[in-house]
Each structure stands twice: as C-alpha cells, then as structure tokens.
Amino acid sequence: MNVTTGTGTAVAPSAPSAPTVEIDWSEAFCSEGANCFRFGLDDAGRAYIGSTLTPGVYVSDSVEALRALISAVKAGEADHLL
C-alpha cells in the first residue's frame, strides 16, 4: 500500500518518488462530526482513500486490495484497533 503526504505524489515505501497522478475523487463520505473520507480512482485504475481534512495525504493500492480492506473492516476484523 502506498502513502502520500502533502505533495500529491504517491510514494511507495521503498521508492524515492513516483510521478504525480490525477485522481478523480468521489463525493466525500462523512460520519459523525467532521470525520470525512473520500475515495478516488486514477486513469491507471489504482484506488485511493483520503481524508478531507488533509487533501494531500492518502493511501493507494489496487482496487482489489482496497476492496478487501473495506470488506475486512465491515466484517469487524479491525474492531480491536478502535
């Protein structure tokens, strides 16, 4: 999974830098208060999850990997982290 901070450039943990990508963000999903997240896709088919509080920070991976992550969270497999 890749994490990006501030510059809009996706950086893999082992890579020094990666090219800037154009992300098509969906409408933000907000729960209670100001906890808003958004999902996006780029032209290469990579998926992104980001917070509206820090627009330049997001995680990215394949659509399949993020789908598996979301399914696991919905199934309660991350409840021990709360």
Protein Blocks (a to p, Z undefined) as FASTA:
>chain_A
ZZdehjlpacdfkbgbdcddddddddddddehjldcdddddfkopacdddfklmmbccdd
dfklmmmmmmmmmnopmmmmZZ
